[in-house]
Amino acid sequence: MDKQTNCIKAIPYHEILAMQEINERLDSWQKMLEILEIFFSEENPPVNKKKIIRDYHACGRLFKAFQKDYSVLLQNDKDLIKSMVTGKKNNH
């Protein structure tokens, strides 16, 4: 009979917590993204040009903040997954 070989990699608890933190931070953007979606999906916006410009500027800043944070979180997530797969410790 052949002996079955089981390969089980233990994922350190701190890496699980780091992944959970990344997911929570991404989830925290949900409300802001809904606001952006409403702003950009308005078919007949009011004709108040000053309000449109002000809102557009605010939404642009919000998007830039999201984009920067998302890029960092995505890279952290990739690094964490890579360390989990290889079994190396990561300093998160």
Backbone as CSV, one residue per row, in Angstrom:
resi,resn,N_x,N_y,N_z,CA_x,CA_y,CA_z,C_x,C_y,C_z
1,MET,0.824,-1.188,0.000,0.000,0.000,0.000,0.866,1.248,0.000
2,ASP,0.421,2.206,-0.741,1.122,3.486,-0.760,0.686,4.326,0.424
3,LYS,1.642,4.983,0.959,1.364,5.863,2.088,0.895,7.210,1.546
4,GLN,-0.239,7.679,2.013,-0.741,8.977,1.569,0.047,10.089,2.240
5,THR,0.392,11.079,1.442,1.113,12.227,1.965,0.166,13.416,2.012
6,ASN,0.006,13.961,3.185,-0.836,15.146,3.349,0.050,16.362,3.559
7,CYS,-0.166,17.346,2.743,0.602,18.572,2.848,-0.318,19.660,3.408
8,ILE,-0.089,20.014,4.639,-0.903,21.038,5.273,0.015,22.173,5.699
9,LYS,-0.289,23.354,5.180,0.472,24.534,5.568,-0.339,25.281,6.608
10,ALA,0.267,25.559,7.701,-0.395,26.335,8.743,-0.218,27.813,8.427
11,ILE,-1.312,28.539,8.475,-1.266,29.979,8.259,-1.251,30.645,9.624
12,PRO,-0.209,31.408,9.902,-0.128,32.066,11.204,-1.318,32.988,11.443
13,TYR,-1.746,33.035,12.682,-2.923,33.818,13.062,-2.746,35.294,12.730
14,HIS,-1.531,35.830,12.886,-1.316,37.250,12.587,-1.518,37.544,11.099
15,GLU,-1.253,36.578,10.238,-1.495,36.782,8.809,-2.987,36.758,8.497
16,ILE,-3.723,35.940,9.204,-5.182,35.917,9.045,-5.755,37.258,9.496
17,LEU,-5.259,37.777,10.617,-5.717,39.076,11.109,-5.349,40.204,10.140
18,ALA,-4.173,40.120,9.540,-3.763,41.131,8.566,-4.684,41.102,7.350
19,MET,-5.049,39.915,6.900,-5.968,39.785,5.769,-7.339,40.347,6.135
20,GLN,-7.781,40.076,7.350,-9.064,40.589,7.819,-9.040,42.123,7.857
21,GLU,-7.929,42.706,8.296,-7.810,44.161,8.350,-7.882,44.769,6.952
22,ILE,-7.207,44.142,5.999,-7.255,44.624,4.619,-8.691,44.590,4.101
23,ASN,-9.400,43.494,4.358,-10.791,43.387,3.912,-11.681,44.434,4.568
24,GLU,-11.465,44.704,5.845,-12.258,45.715,6.546,-11.991,47.112,5.986
25,ARG,-10.734,47.399,5.674,-10.410,48.706,5.102,-11.023,48.871,3.716
26,LEU,-10.997,47.815,2.921,-11.649,47.881,1.608,-13.154,48.059,1.759
27,ASP,-13.732,47.347,2.713,-15.167,47.445,2.951,-15.568,48.838,3.424
28,SER,-14.671,49.533,4.114,-14.988,50.863,4.630,-15.212,51.871,3.508
29,TRP,-14.759,51.562,2.313,-14.944,52.461,1.173,-16.331,52.320,0.535
30,GLN,-17.087,51.324,0.926,-18.355,51.030,0.265,-19.298,52.232,0.230
31,LYS,-19.499,52.894,1.365,-20.428,54.038,1.421,-19.964,55.179,0.518
32,MET,-18.675,55.476,0.535,-18.151,56.568,-0.292,-18.306,56.256,-1.773
33,LEU,-18.086,55.015,-2.138,-18.238,54.632,-3.541,-19.696,54.716,-3.982
34,GLU,-20.621,54.441,-3.064,-22.043,54.594,-3.381,-22.373,56.063,-3.655
35,ILE,-21.765,56.972,-2.895,-21.976,58.411,-3.114,-21.447,58.810,-4.487
36,LEU,-20.259,58.319,-4.831,-19.706,58.609,-6.154,-20.604,58.063,-7.264
37,GLU,-21.112,56.875,-7.050,-21.985,56.275,-8.055,-23.235,57.125,-8.267
38,ILE,-23.825,57.601,-7.186,-25.011,58.454,-7.288,-24.670,59.741,-8.031
39,PHE,-23.538,60.360,-7.670,-23.143,61.619,-8.317,-22.959,61.443,-9.815
40,PHE,-22.252,60.408,-10.219,-21.940,60.239,-11.631,-23.052,59.575,-12.437
41,SER,-24.067,59.023,-11.773,-25.150,58.392,-12.519,-26.369,59.305,-12.648
42,GLU,-26.305,60.496,-12.068,-27.415,61.440,-12.172,-27.590,61.844,-13.625
43,GLU,-28.757,61.554,-14.190,-28.990,61.837,-15.602,-29.313,63.305,-15.856
44,ASN,-30.069,63.911,-14.979,-30.445,65.312,-15.151,-30.007,66.119,-13.928
45,PRO,-28.695,66.401,-13.834,-28.231,67.137,-12.659,-28.796,68.554,-12.644
46,PRO,-28.892,69.163,-11.462,-29.379,70.534,-11.394,-28.444,71.464,-12.178
47,VAL,-28.968,72.594,-12.619,-28.216,73.491,-13.483,-27.319,74.447,-12.688
48,ASN,-27.258,74.272,-11.395,-26.416,75.115,-10.553,-24.948,74.784,-10.832
49,LYS,-24.316,75.587,-11.694,-22.956,75.298,-12.157,-21.946,75.300,-11.012
50,LYS,-22.098,76.221,-10.061,-21.159,76.280,-8.935,-21.244,75.004,-8.104
51,LYS,-22.468,74.507,-7.880,-22.638,73.271,-7.114,-22.060,72.088,-7.876
52,ILE,-22.294,72.045,-9.172,-21.766,70.955,-9.996,-20.237,70.942,-9.936
53,ILE,-19.617,72.103,-10.065,-18.157,72.195,-10.029,-17.636,71.789,-8.650
54,ARG,-18.278,72.284,-7.591,-17.863,71.960,-6.227,-17.999,70.457,-5.956
55,ASP,-19.147,69.891,-6.345,-19.368,68.455,-6.142,-18.397,67.616,-6.972
56,TYR,-18.150,68.035,-8.201,-17.226,67.316,-9.071,-15.820,67.317,-8.474
57,HIS,-15.402,68.482,-7.978,-14.086,68.603,-7.355,-13.993,67.696,-6.116
58,ALA,-15.031,67.710,-5.288,-15.050,66.871,-4.074,-15.017,65.391,-4.440
59,CYS,-15.793,64.997,-5.424,-15.815,63.594,-5.851,-14.475,63.185,-6.460
60,GLY,-13.834,64.105,-7.169,-12.516,63.822,-7.730,-11.492,63.559,-6.640
61,ARG,-11.531,64.365,-5.577,-10.604,64.171,-4.452,-10.900,62.847,-3.739
62,LEU,-12.178,62.556,-3.588,-12.578,61.303,-2.951,-12.077,60.115,-3.760
63,PHE,-12.230,60.200,-5.066,-11.765,59.109,-5.922,-10.247,58.947,-5.843
64,LYS,-9.511,60.045,-5.852,-8.047,59.966,-5.767,-7.617,59.326,-4.449
65,ALA,-8.288,59.686,-3.347,-7.969,59.086,-2.044,-8.246,57.584,-2.076
66,PHE,-9.384,57.214,-2.658,-9.724,55.795,-2.772,-8.698,55.063,-3.622
67,GLN,-8.358,55.640,-4.750,-7.429,54.993,-5.676,-6.076,54.748,-5.010
68,LYS,-5.587,55.719,-4.266,-4.304,55.569,-3.580,-4.384,54.479,-2.506
69,ASP,-5.432,54.532,-1.679,-5.604,53.553,-0.613,-5.810,52.157,-1.185
70,TYR,-6.612,52.057,-2.243,-6.893,50.772,-2.871,-5.612,50.140,-3.417
71,SER,-4.773,50.946,-4.046,-3.520,50.419,-4.598,-2.627,49.858,-3.496
72,VAL,-2.529,50.588,-2.380,-1.708,50.130,-1.255,-2.285,48.842,-0.674
73,LEU,-3.613,48.828,-0.461,-4.248,47.637,0.110,-4.119,46.435,-0.812
74,LEU,-4.264,46.653,-2.085,-4.146,45.563,-3.048,-2.732,44.979,-3.037
75,GLN,-1.726,45.841,-2.979,-0.348,45.354,-2.930,-0.092,44.604,-1.622
76,ASN,-0.590,45.133,-0.499,-0.441,44.447,0.788,-1.099,43.074,0.746
77,ASP,-2.267,43.013,0.134,-3.001,41.757,0.013,-2.209,40.752,-0.816
78,LYS,-1.665,41.191,-1.937,-0.868,40.309,-2.789,0.360,39.793,-2.040
79,ASP,1.037,40.703,-1.319,2.219,40.298,-0.551,1.851,39.289,0.523
80,LEU,0.739,39.520,1.198,0.304,38.627,2.266,-0.047,37.242,1.719
81,ILE,-0.759,37.213,0.617,-1.124,35.930,0.003,0.133,35.194,-0.454
82,LYS,1.068,35.934,-1.033,2.324,35.308,-1.476,3.067,34.701,-0.290
83,SER,3.093,35.422,0.836,3.784,34.890,2.009,3.054,33.683,2.584
84,MET,1.733,33.668,2.492,0.968,32.510,2.968,1.255,31.286,2.112
85,VAL,1.342,31.489,0.818,1.579,30.386,-0.098,2.980,29.809,0.081
86,THR,3.938,30.681,0.241,5.323,30.209,0.375,5.651,29.793,1.804
87,GLY,4.828,30.209,2.760,5.062,29.833,4.150,6.069,30.703,4.853
88,LYS,6.453,31.828,4.224,7.407,32.739,4.851,6.674,33.713,5.747
89,LYS,7.337,34.123,6.814,6.743,35.097,7.720,6.813,36.471,7.088
90,ASN,5.754,37.265,7.320,5.670,38.604,6.789,5.496,39.581,7.938
91,ASN,6.103,40.723,7.885,6.026,41.722,8.957,4.939,42.739,8.683
92,HIS,3.670,42.344,8.826,2.539,43.271,8.652,2.061,43.717,9.982
